[in-house]
Amino acid sequence: MAQKTDTRTQLLTASPFQLMISLNLPAIIGMVVVGLYSFMDRVFVGQLIDQVAMGAVSVSYPFTLINSGISTLIGVGSASVLSRAVGKKDQETIDRIMGNLIALNMILGVIVTALGMIFTRPILSLSGAEGEILNNAERYLRIIFAGSLFVNFAQSSNMIMRGEGLLKQAMKYSGGSAVLNIILDPILILLLRPHGTGIDGAAYATVIAQIVYAAAMLRHFRSKSKYVRIHGIRLEKSLIPEIFGVGFSAMLMQVMTLLQQTVLYHTAHSYGGDDWQILLGAASSVQSFTMIPLWGASQGFQPAAGTNYGAKQYDRVKQITKTFLAGVTILSLIFYIPIQLGAETVLSWFIKESRIVSMGVTDFRILLSTYIFLGLVLMAITLMQSLGKASKASVLVLLRQIILFVPLVILVPKLGGLGINGVFLAPALTDMIVLVIAVFMLALEFRSLTRLNNN
């Protein structure tokens, strides 16, 4: 209990800069290592098998976000409830978190496994995949769906750790799992490659690592955690509306990426064929991976903002938000500058054929051009989630993922004969529009916090 009070006291009293460093570093490292799952799958498959297999894993990636969406729905929603409960010293709510989380994961995990394995090929066809890319993607994704229950529990329970401010512990668990996946990837790919099923090895590596991860998280919350324990497995009807309300906007960022990427791959294939779909797969791999550290920063920000808001320290919430915004902008530059300068080298990590790499360098730079602003957008969304204002967070997510994105991806390639170049330009235009709206919403939220602080 004393250790729990220490964590709460740190969140409520440490300087914003100190919080940013102590919370962000382990969160970012942990999230980056986790991001290596799909990133290294594509690198190993591209180098150890061929670019068709890499394209298959890339086409599959958006559909793995179904699992990410469910774990985010449960995990972010539960973590938001938890951090505000810690701020209020509401032990009764804290004690109901994990039992409810396990029950939700069991129900939704079984549904995703069943439907995902049955409809693997039809949903992959929506991305425009065909031929060998489709055949390879089907084998890979069906194995991933088989492990849905373990993936969802491991990731959502890890978010509970982060929600209570235990970022170092969360990093160790998630990082260990990702390292195991990276070790298993080349071993299983090379073991199965002579049988023509090397891509299956990458999927098995991911599932095995997630099973170990889930077992470790279960052990922690059953016997090791001093903060949150499993007190029976049951649905808590009083918690579900708030968990789903907050978690829904976070889930949208994952699940809507599925629709977003499906439209993007389909449009790229329509204008450029297999070569451009492979290029988009490589570019999207880098874009997805570079978003991981920003996600890590938002995970560090969430308990700090939520706990202080729960304790009614409204002016401190503003100070923390400004500090984290500055930090995440500097972080994004660390990735942005090397990628823009070494775009051709980065693409060649995934694609061995230099002809394909050369034709995509300029569009790759355009796709990543707005990356330095995305940290601000993500922080604005996380602030709304942390304060329990789910509808505001959902507005930003829907604008970026669907409402603006899909029409622009369809329309921009038709303007001035842009064609395939417009497919890469449309996401950048979307991000710039959403950035303006996010800044406006942040300003309004700061005014609201000022009024609460003065009352």
Backbone hydrogen bonds, N-H to C=O, Kabsch-Sander energy under -0.5 kcal/mol:
donor,donor_aa,acceptor,acceptor_aa,energy
5,T,1,M,-2.3
6,D,2,A,-2.2
7,T,3,Q,-1.9
8,R,4,K,-2.2
9,T,5,T,-3.0
10,Q,6,D,-2.4
11,L,7,T,-2.1
12,L,8,R,-1.7
13,T,9,T,-1.6
14,A,10,Q,-2.2
19,L,15,S,-2.7
20,M,16,P,-2.5
21,I,17,F,-2.2
22,S,18,Q,-2.8
23,L,19,L,-2.8
24,N,19,L,-0.5
24,N,20,M,-2.1
25,L,21,I,-1.8
27,A,23,L,-1.3
28,I,24,N,-3.6
29,I,25,L,-2.5
30,G,26,P,-2.5
31,M,27,A,-2.6
32,V,28,I,-2.9
33,V,29,I,-2.4
34,V,30,G,-2.0
35,G,31,M,-2.5
36,L,32,V,-0.8
36,L,33,V,-0.8
37,Y,34,V,-2.1
39,F,35,G,-1.5
40,M,36,L,-2.7
41,D,37,Y,-1.8
42,R,38,S,-2.0
43,V,39,F,-2.0
44,F,40,M,-3.1
45,V,41,D,-2.4
46,G,42,R,-2.4
47,Q,43,V,-2.2
48,L,44,F,-3.2
49,I,45,V,-1.9
50,D,45,V,-0.8
54,M,50,D,-1.8
55,G,51,Q,-2.4
56,A,52,V,-1.9
57,V,53,A,-2.2
58,S,54,M,-2.3
59,V,55,G,-2.5
60,S,56,A,-1.8
61,Y,57,V,-1.5
63,F,60,S,-1.4
64,T,60,S,-1.0
64,T,61,Y,-1.2
65,L,61,Y,-0.7
65,L,62,P,-0.7
66,I,63,F,-1.2
67,N,64,T,-0.7
68,S,64,T,-1.4
69,G,65,L,-2.7
70,I,66,I,-1.9
71,S,67,N,-2.6
72,T,68,S,-2.1
73,L,69,G,-2.6
74,I,70,I,-2.3
75,G,71,S,-2.8
76,V,72,T,-2.2
77,G,72,T,-0.8
77,G,73,L,-1.0
78,S,74,I,-2.1
79,A,75,G,-2.6
80,S,76,V,-2.3
81,V,77,G,-1.8
82,L,78,S,-2.5
83,S,79,A,-2.8
84,R,80,S,-1.7
85,A,81,V,-1.9
86,V,82,L,-2.7
87,G,83,S,-1.9
88,K,84,R,-1.7
89,K,85,A,-0.8
89,K,86,V,-0.7
90,D,85,A,-2.9
91,Q,89,K,-1.2
94,I,90,D,-1.7
95,D,91,Q,-2.2
96,R,92,E,-0.5
96,R,93,T,-1.2
97,I,93,T,-0.6
97,I,94,I,-1.0
100,N,96,R,-1.4
101,L,97,I,-2.1
102,I,98,M,-2.5
103,A,99,G,-1.8
104,L,100,N,-2.3
105,N,101,L,-2.2
106,M,102,I,-2.3
107,I,103,A,-1.9
108,L,104,L,-2.5
109,G,105,N,-2.5
110,V,106,M,-1.6
111,I,107,I,-1.5
112,V,108,L,-2.3
113,T,109,G,-2.2
114,A,110,V,-2.3
115,L,111,I,-2.5
116,G,112,V,-2.7
117,M,113,T,-2.0
118,I,114,A,-1.5
119,F,115,L,-2.5
123,I,119,F,-2.0
124,L,120,T,-1.9
125,S,121,R,-1.9
126,L,122,P,-0.7
126,L,123,I,-0.7
127,S,124,L,-1.5
128,G,125,S,-1.7
129,A,124,L,-0.9
133,I,130,E,-1.0
134,L,130,E,-0.8
135,N,131,G,-2.1
136,N,132,E,-2.6
137,A,133,I,-2.3
138,E,134,L,-2.3
139,R,135,N,-1.6
140,Y,136,N,-2.2
141,L,137,A,-2.9
142,R,138,E,-2.0
143,I,139,R,-1.3
144,I,140,Y,-1.6
145,F,141,L,-2.6
146,A,142,R,-1.4
147,G,143,I,-0.8
147,G,144,I,-1.1
148,S,145,F,-1.8
151,V,147,G,-2.2
152,N,148,S,-2.8
153,F,149,L,-2.0
154,A,150,F,-2.4
155,Q,151,V,-2.3
156,S,152,N,-2.2
157,S,153,F,-2.4
158,N,154,A,-1.5
159,M,155,Q,-1.2
160,I,156,S,-0.9
161,M,157,S,-1.4
162,R,158,N,-1.9
163,G,159,M,-2.4
164,E,160,I,-1.3
164,E,161,M,-0.5
165,G,162,R,-1.8
166,L,161,M,-2.3
167,L,165,G,-1.4
170,A,166,L,-2.0
171,M,167,L,-2.3
172,K,168,K,-2.0
173,Y,169,Q,-2.0
174,S,170,A,-2.4
175,G,171,M,-2.9
176,G,172,K,-2.1
177,S,173,Y,-1.7
178,A,174,S,-2.1
179,V,175,G,-2.5
180,L,176,G,-2.0
181,N,177,S,-2.0
182,I,178,A,-2.3
183,I,179,V,-2.1
184,L,180,L,-2.4
185,D,181,N,-2.4
187,I,183,I,-0.9
188,L,184,L,-2.9
189,I,185,D,-2.5
190,L,186,P,-2.4
191,L,187,I,-1.8
192,L,188,L,-2.1
193,R,189,I,-1.9
195,H,192,L,-1.4
196,G,193,R,-2.2
197,T,192,L,-1.8
200,D,197,T,-0.9
201,G,197,T,-0.9
201,G,198,G,-0.7
202,A,198,G,-0.9
203,A,199,I,-1.3
204,Y,200,D,-2.8
205,A,201,G,-2.2
206,T,202,A,-1.6
207,V,203,A,-2.3
208,I,204,Y,-2.8
209,A,205,A,-2.1
210,Q,206,T,-2.0
211,I,207,V,-2.2
212,V,208,I,-2.1
213,Y,209,A,-2.1
214,A,210,Q,-2.7
215,A,211,I,-2.2
216,A,212,V,-2.1
217,M,213,Y,-2.2
218,L,214,A,-2.4
219,R,215,A,-2.1
220,H,216,A,-1.9
221,F,217,M,-2.2
222,R,218,L,-1.5
223,S,219,R,-2.2
224,K,219,R,-0.8
224,K,220,H,-1.5
225,S,220,H,-3.0
230,I,221,F,-1.4
231,H,229,R,-0.7
234,R,232,G,-0.7
237,K,235,L,-0.8
239,L,236,E,-1.5
240,I,236,E,-1.8
243,I,239,L,-2.5
244,F,240,I,-3.1
245,G,241,P,-2.2
246,V,242,E,-2.3
247,G,243,I,-3.0
248,F,244,F,-1.9
249,S,245,G,-0.6
249,S,246,V,-0.5
250,A,246,V,-0.9
251,M,247,G,-3.0
252,L,248,F,-2.4
253,M,249,S,-1.1
254,Q,250,A,-0.8
254,Q,251,M,-1.0
255,V,251,M,-3.2
256,M,252,L,-2.3
258,L,254,Q,-1.0
258,L,255,V,-0.6
259,L,255,V,-1.2
260,Q,256,M,-3.0
261,Q,257,T,-3.4
262,T,258,L,-2.2
263,V,259,L,-2.5
264,L,260,Q,-2.2
265,Y,261,Q,-3.0
266,H,262,T,-2.3
267,T,263,V,-2.6
268,A,264,L,-2.5
269,H,265,Y,-2.3
270,S,266,H,-1.9
271,Y,267,T,-2.0
272,G,268,A,-2.7
273,G,269,H,-1.6
276,W,272,G,-0.6
277,Q,273,G,-1.7
278,I,274,D,-2.5
279,L,275,D,-2.1
280,L,276,W,-2.6
281,G,277,Q,-1.9
282,A,278,I,-2.0
283,A,279,L,-2.8
284,S,280,L,-3.0
285,S,281,G,-1.6
286,V,282,A,-1.8
287,Q,283,A,-2.4
288,S,284,S,-2.9
289,F,285,S,-2.2
290,T,286,V,-2.6
291,M,287,Q,-1.1
292,I,288,S,-0.6
292,I,289,F,-1.1
294,L,290,T,-0.6
295,W,291,M,-2.3
296,G,292,I,-2.5
297,A,293,P,-2.2
298,S,294,L,-2.0
299,Q,295,W,-2.1
300,G,296,G,-1.9
301,F,297,A,-1.9
302,Q,298,S,-2.0
304,A,300,G,-0.8
305,A,301,F,-2.6
306,G,302,Q,-2.9
307,T,303,P,-2.3
308,N,304,A,-1.6
309,Y,305,A,-2.1
310,G,306,G,-2.4
311,A,307,T,-1.6
312,K,309,Y,-1.5
313,Q,308,N,-2.9
314,Y,312,K,-1.1
317,V,313,Q,-1.5
318,K,314,Y,-1.5
319,Q,315,D,-1.9
320,I,316,R,-2.7
321,T,317,V,-2.3
322,K,318,K,-2.3
323,T,319,Q,-2.0
324,F,320,I,-2.6
325,L,321,T,-2.3
326,A,322,K,-2.0
327,G,323,T,-2.2
328,V,324,F,-2.6
329,T,325,L,-1.5
330,I,326,A,-1.8
331,L,327,G,-2.3
332,S,328,V,-2.1
333,L,329,T,-1.4
334,I,330,I,-1.2
334,I,331,L,-0.5
335,F,331,L,-0.9
335,F,332,S,-0.5
336,Y,332,S,-2.8
337,I,333,L,-2.0
339,I,335,F,-1.7
340,Q,336,Y,-2.4
341,L,337,I,-2.2
342,G,338,P,-2.5
343,A,340,Q,-0.6
346,V,342,G,-2.4
347,L,343,A,-2.3
348,S,344,E,-1.7
349,W,345,T,-0.6
349,W,346,V,-1.2
350,F,347,L,-1.5
351,I,347,L,-1.9
354,S,352,K,-0.7
356,I,353,E,-0.6
357,V,353,E,-1.7
358,S,354,S,-2.7
359,M,355,R,-1.5
360,G,356,I,-0.7
360,G,357,V,-1.2
361,V,357,V,-0.6
361,V,358,S,-0.7
364,F,360,G,-2.2
365,R,361,V,-2.1
366,I,362,T,-1.9
367,L,363,D,-2.5
368,L,364,F,-1.7
369,S,366,I,-1.3
371,Y,368,L,-1.5
373,F,370,T,-1.8
374,L,370,T,-0.6
374,L,371,Y,-1.4
375,G,371,Y,-0.5
376,L,373,F,-0.5
377,V,373,F,-1.3
378,L,374,L,-2.6
379,M,375,G,-2.4
380,A,376,L,-2.2
381,I,377,V,-2.0
382,T,378,L,-2.5
383,L,379,M,-2.5
384,M,380,A,-1.8
385,Q,381,I,-2.1
386,S,382,T,-2.8
387,L,383,L,-1.8
388,G,385,Q,-1.2
389,K,384,M,-2.8
390,A,388,G,-1.1
393,A,389,K,-1.5
394,S,390,A,-2.5
395,V,391,S,-1.7
396,L,392,K,-1.4
397,V,393,A,-2.1
398,L,394,S,-3.0
399,L,395,V,-2.2
400,R,396,L,-2.2
401,Q,397,V,-2.9
402,I,398,L,-2.2
403,I,398,L,-2.4
404,L,399,L,-1.9
405,F,399,L,-0.9
406,V,402,I,-1.7
408,L,404,L,-1.8
409,V,405,F,-2.6
410,I,406,V,-1.8
411,L,407,P,-2.6
412,V,408,L,-2.6
414,K,411,L,-1.5
415,L,411,L,-0.5
415,L,412,V,-1.7
417,G,414,K,-0.6
418,L,415,L,-1.6
419,G,413,P,-2.9
421,N,418,L,-1.6
422,G,419,G,-1.0
423,V,419,G,-0.8
424,F,420,I,-1.0
425,L,421,N,-1.4
426,A,422,G,-2.2
428,A,424,F,-0.6
429,L,425,L,-1.9
430,T,426,A,-2.2
431,D,427,P,-2.2
432,M,428,A,-1.7
433,I,429,L,-1.8
434,V,430,T,-2.4
435,L,431,D,-2.1
436,V,432,M,-1.5
437,I,433,I,-1.6
438,A,434,V,-2.7
439,V,435,L,-2.3
440,F,436,V,-1.8
441,M,437,I,-2.3
442,L,438,A,-2.4
443,A,439,V,-2.1
444,L,440,F,-1.9
445,E,441,M,-2.2
446,F,442,L,-2.4
447,R,443,A,-1.7
448,S,444,L,-2.0
449,L,445,E,-2.3
450,T,446,F,-2.0
451,R,447,R,-2.1
452,L,448,S,-2.2
453,N,449,L,-2.2
454,N,450,T,-1.6
455,N,451,R,-1.0
